[in-house]
């Protein structure tokens, strides 16, 4: 794994922009629902994440932090 992300679930509004823009399909829709009633996304940890940070750049809620290993 070259990178990983952490998603602040309470900030996520389930817009799925991060999922649509992730070139490695490392983000998936979760079954979790946050306090605002939104279905959130999660990092699937499939080992494909490169830490490119596109997901964080497109997130309108600034709910994603990217780390490079």
N, C-alpha and C positions, 0 to 999 in steps of 0.2 A: 504494500500500500504506500503510495506516494503522498497522499493527503487524506484529510477527513474533515467533516464539517460538524458543527454543533448548531442545533436549531432551538431557539428560545420559543418553546411551544405556546406560551401565553401571548407572544407577539404575533404569531402566525395567524393569518386570516384565511388560509386555504385557497389562495388565488391560483396556485399551481404554476406560476411563472417559472419558479426554480426548476420544477420537474420538466417543464417544456424546453428549457434552455440548457439543461445539463447534458453535455456531449457524451458522457459515459453512463448515463442512466443510473446514477448512484443515489437518486432520491426517489422515494415512493410515497404514495398516500398511506397514511397511518390509519389505524382504527380508533385512535385517541381523539377525544373532543376536548378542547380547552375550555376555560371558564367563560369565554365569550360565546361558546356554542359552535365554534368553527372546527371542522375536521382538519387536523394538521398533517404536515408531511414529516417524514423521517429519513434519516440517512440509512441506506440499506447495507452499508459496509461490505459491498461485493468485491472490494479490492481494486476497483477500477478508477476510483477518484484520484485525480492528478493534482488537486489543489488549485485548479485554474481560477477559481473565485467568480466564475460567471454567475453562479446561483446567488451569491451575495450581492453582486452588482445589480441584478434585476429585481431583487426582493424589495418591494415598496415599503415594507414594515421594518427593514433592517433587522431581521430576525435570525440571520445566518452569520456564523463566524467560521472562517476557513483556516485550517491549519495544514502546514506542509511538513511532512515527516522527513 
